[in-house]
Amino acid sequence: VKLRTYNTLAGQVGVRPQSNFALLSIHGVRSTGDWQKRMAVSLQYAGILYDPLDWGYARLLPIVRPQSTADAHTTKVVTAWKTHDDAGLHVIAVAHSFGTLILARSLQLNPEVILPRIVLFGSILSESFPWRDLAARHQVSKLLNETCPDDPAVRFAHLLRCKWTGRAGCFGFSSTGIVENRVYDWLGHSDAGNLVHVEKVWIPFLLRGVIPPQTTAADHAT
Amino acid sequence: MSLAEFDTLRAQHPEQGMLIAKFEDAVLGILRRNPTAVLDERHLAQVTNSPLADVELLLMELIKAEIIEPRVAWVCPIRHGTALEVRELKDLPLLLEECALCGQSHQYDPADVEIFFVPTARLLESITSEP
């Protein structure tokens, strides 16, 4: 049987699905990440063991003390990564908004953490974030950065008191090589986490490292 | 003669008793002829005259009951044969260099993965210890 059929039936019968990738996802502030729940089934069908991380519903602290707040939550990421790495799975990640800072700090502070493929959207990281350094340490191989120039939540992220934050979610990363910046006018701050986009763009990228054609607003209307 | 492994399955799913009986006959027949045979869902559907979806579901129940176990095949997208076989999906590499069938390299694609079914050592032992 095809992998998708097997994993569908496994879910019905209560047999462990077949996975070779584990995906960590990290949500942003003032949310516990509805988008994380929406994409769970599609990921499982694709043979991806999904581990959506919940670091709580935070309002003020990430804005007042972004770096120390992010650093405090890196333990969750590292613990989850280690669990899946120990199980022999390839670990990959998706992060949104403030979650992109948590993810980036997890990599900076823990050189043993390897996430070959990463998707970021609504990122509050600085456009000059040093992905090249992380690539040189073989921690990241490919990064898909989904941006929207009109993202209202990212527009003022460069004003946060943290050297790593900025408007990469609006204008992309300046670093070349491992980074692929994609620009969408329909994206807003959180819309990339919808099912059509996840199935057409994220899953092919996360599994095969290839970046399919951009989806348009019309794709999401059908 | 019925094997204990299938009796347990029948007790758990009495509504599928007929299908399980036909299925047991077919599976045991195949394995007595060739203990290393792969249990092919399409072949089983044909010989039991049952819908493929029912057979696939029953195969999953057999995995749950540890009567059979899954194996993972990387199917060459060009020649459509098994290029690599592993016990679990996580054992597959992300890149298959110099495919044994076509000689080319293939990037991992879940669409090229097929799961097939083989008997567990326990089932084979039950079959060989039958009076």
Interface residues (C-beta under 8 A of the other chain):
Chain A: V1 K2 L3 R4 T5 Y6 L9 A10 Q12 V13 G14 V15 Q18 S19 N20 A46 G47 A87 G88 L89 H90 L207 R208 G209 V210
Chain B: E41 E56 L57 M60 E61 I63 K64 P70 V72 E88 L89 K90 D91 L92 L94 Q107 Y108 D109 P110 A111 V113 E114 I115 F116
